[in-house]
């Protein structure tokens, strides 16, 4: 999915995303369902860690809020006993680590190209996790030689990618390297980026 935002007449932001472009009544429901699943998974990890702490040491009496509720919950006590006796410690550690990784993993990927006339372009790729920052790079106009759309093989299929030729660099800079959108999208970005970056002649 491609979205185009023009903040000013000399600035344009192109963003491609793996998020579904179809917005229906079920879209908010699925988003809230995913949020609820992450919340429940987080509570599960907290309960598992609390059980490990209480199993190794003695549970303190002045636990705050949700920790106190978890430690006294019959459901938590039953699940805690099952996990403690049924699974070895390394399986419990692996389960907690995998669940935490799933909680903080993003459900979609976004990549963008910001074009500012007279200054340059900035490429950005979002991180796969909420714990990491995006990867960005700014290329000044003076270093940009041209934009090209290339054709390449990826496995047994032909894929197209938009690249920027940078002065004094052997390798080109690939725009949207992780998503690799369709050729029609790349052509739209290619025309718009070249038209916005340089001053119109005449």
Secondary structure, 3 states (H helix, E strand, C coil): CEEEEEEECCEEEEEEECCCCCCCHHHHHHHHHHHHHHHHHHHHHHHHHHHHHHHHCCCCCCCCHHHHHHHHCHHHHHHHHHHHHHCCHHHHHHHHHHHHHHHCECCCCEEEEEEECCCEEEEEECCCECCCCCEEEEEEHHHEEEEEEEEEEECCEEEEEEEEEECCCCCCEEECCCCCCCHHHHHHHHHHHHHHHCCCCC
